[in-house]
Amino acid sequence: MASLRDIKNRINSTKSTQKITSAMEMVSASKLNRAEQKRQKVRSIYGENSRSCC
């Protein structure tokens, strides 16, 4: 059976992992938002219907 110290270490490790995951989600959301703004800017310059790719 795990000791109290082992359980506390596991809890702290899980909390730390949650913080890292949350930070990574915020970074990816920021990058996605920036990419969408760039896409919208390009569409406004070249127009909605002009597609040279795909």
N, C-alpha and C positions, 0 to 999 in steps of 0.2 A: 504494500500500500504506500502511496506517495506521502511524503512528509508535508507538514504545513509550509515549510520553506519552498519545497518543489511546487506546491499549488500556487503560492504567491508569485513565484517566478514565472509560472505559466500564465497567470492572469496579467502580470506586467508585460510579458512578451506579446500577448494577444492585444493589449491596449496599444502598445507601440506599433504593432502591425496595422491596426485600425487607423492610427494617426497617419502612417505612411500612405496607406491606401487612400485615405481622404485627401491628402495633399496631392497625390497623383491624379485623382479624379478632378480636382480643381484645376490643375495644370492642363489636363486634356480638354476640359470644358473651355478654358481660356483659348487654347490653340484652335479649337473648333470654331469658336465665336469669331476669332480673328480671320480664319479662312473663309467663313461665310460672309464676313464684311468685305473681304477682298473680292470674292466671287460676285457679290452684289454690285460692287464698284465697277468691275469689268463689264458686267451685263449692262449697266447704265451707259457705259462708254460705247460699247459695240452694238447694243440693242438686244432685245430679247430673242428675236427671230433669226438673227444671223448666227449660224452654227457652222464653223469650218471644220469641226472635229466631231466624230461620233454621232 
